């Protein structure tokens, strides 16, 4: 999954405090939260695997 890009960067309708009303931004927020949950879940798994491998290496040196 690719990191979602904020629609605000090239928005021609951008105004002060428009995030609360903008449907494109709200959709972006949902996609970004899903992306962050996916990254957090995978990062935790990678760290556990790395720790396990390093622990085994230390045990059987």
N, C-alpha and C positions, 0 to 999 in steps of 0.2 A: 504494500500500500504506500502510495506517495503522500508526503506531507501536504495537507491542503494549503492553498495560498489564499490569503485574505483578499476579499473583494474590494477592500477600501483603497488599495494602492492606486488603482486607476479609475476610481469612481468619480463620475462627473456630478453626481447628485449629493456628494458628501457635504454634511453640515455639522455644526457643533451638536454633540449628543445624539447623533442619528443612529447609533448602535441599538438603542432600545426599540426602534421602529423598523429597522431595515431587515427585510425578509432574507436577503442574500447573506447578510452578516449572521443572522440567527442560524441559517443552514450551515454556514461555515463553522460556527461555534460547535454545532453538533458533530460535524465531521472531524473537527480538530480534537474534541474530547474523545471520540472513538479512536482516533489515531494515537493520542497520548496514552489511552488505556492499553492499546495493542503494544506500543513501545515499552510501557512499564512491565507488562506481562512477559514480554520476550527478554527484556533486560534482566529481570529477576532470574529467569531460567538460565540464561547465559552465565550469570555470576555463580549460580549454584553448580553448574557443570565445571566451570573453571576452578572453583574452590575444591570440588571433589577430585578433580584430576591432580591439582597441586598437592592435596592432602595424601593421595595415593603415592605420588612421587616421593614425598617426604617419608612415608612409612616404609617404602621398599627400596630405599637407596642403599 
